[in-house]
Amino acid sequence: MSAPLYNKDILRLAASIPHHHRLPAPQASVERRSPTCGSRVTVDVQMADGRLADIGLDVKACALGQASASLMAAQAIGMSADELADARDKLTAYLSGASDDLDFWPGLAVLAPARGYPARHASIRLGFEAIAEAARMADA
């Protein structure tokens, strides 16, 4: 691996998480926690016409978890529950080595150096897992 695990792009994303506030009246809220490192991401959602209309986040995670949540939140509004679940599944496949595709979500290439660190994968997946579940619950 030629790229450092924690680089300035990851740290910049971690420091600038969009929608980093809880929603006052979410349709659904989901918290995901990594048992390995204790990172935690809570996602609140509002859906409208089958699409994510608003998102609120509470992120207490390592820099990789924060960066991943930042990337997720920057692009999630307007997506359907199925699209968010598909992104979650593709991220999981990429991290596990089952896929080399990172084109499904803008910016994820910055997290590529973490692929070789399985202990970090749970934290990276937290935001994607939480939003997919919250959107599914709100859209049901």
N, C-alpha and C positions, 0 to 999 in steps of 0.2 A: 504494500500500500504506500503510495507516494504522497498522498495528501494527509495533512495532520487531522486528527479526529476533531479537535476543537480549533477551528480557524476563525478569522475575523468575520466571515460571512455568517457562520453559525451564531457567533456571539452577537452580531448585529440583529439577526432575526430574533434571537432570544430576548433582546432588549426592546423590541418593538412589536409586541403581539397586538394585532388588531382586535377590536371587540373585547378587550380585556376588562370586562365588567359583567356582573350578573344582570340578567333581565328581571324587571320587576314582576312580570306575570308570564312566565314561560308556559308554553303548552306541554313541554316535557323537559326534564333535567336528568342528566346521567353523569355519574362520577365513575372514573376509571382510575385504578391505582396499580402501580407496579410493585409487586411484592419483593422484587429484587433490590430496588433502590429507594422505594418509598415515594417516588414521583406520583403526583396526582393531578388529574385534569377533570374539571367539572364543566359540562357544556349545557347551556340553556338554549332552547330553540323556539322559534315561532315559524309555523308553516302557513302558506297561503297558496291556494290553488295547486297543491301538490309540490310546491317548491319552497326551499328555505328562504324565509323572508327576513329573519333577524336571528342573530346568534349572540350569546354572551358567554364569556369564558372566565374561569378562575383557574389559573395555571400555577401550580407549585411543583415544579419539576426541574430536573437537571437542564443544562444548556441544550442538549439534544432534544429533549422532550419539549422544551419551550420553542425551539426553532421549528420543530415539526408542527406544533400547534399553531405557530405564527403562519406558516405556509398554508396550513389547512384553512385557517380563518380568513386569509386573504382572498381565497377563491371560492369558498363554499356557498355563499349567498347566491340564490337562483338555481341551485341544484336540487334534484329530486332525492328522495330517500334511497331509491335504487342506485342512483349515480354515486351517492356518498358511500353506500355499502360496497359498490364495485371498487371505488378508490381504496377503501379499507382493505379489501381482499387483495388488490393488486400490490399495495404496500407490503402486506404480509408475505405475499409470494416473492416479491423482490428481496426483502430482508432475509428470507429463508434460503434464497438461492434458486428457487423454483422458476424464477423469471429474471430477465435482465432489463425489463421495460421500466423506465422511469418517466416516459413521455405522457403518462396518464394524468400527471399533476404538475403544474408549473413550479419550477424551483427546487424540486426534490433532489436533483443531482447534487446539491450542496451536502446532502446527508449520505452520499455514497461511501465516504470513508468509514462510516459506522457499520456498514454491512459485515465487516469482518469481526465485529465485536458483539456476539450474540447477547451478552449481558445487557447491552444498551437497547436492544430491539423493543422490549416491552414499553420502555419510556417513549420511544419514537412513535409507537403505534397508538398511544393513549388518546390523543386528540381525534384521530381518525376513527377509532373504535367508539368513542363517546358520542361523536356527532352522528355517526351512522345509526347507532341505537336510539338516540334522542329523536332523530328525524323519523325513524320507523315508528316509534311510539306516538309521536305527535300526528303523524299522517294516518294512523290506524283508524 
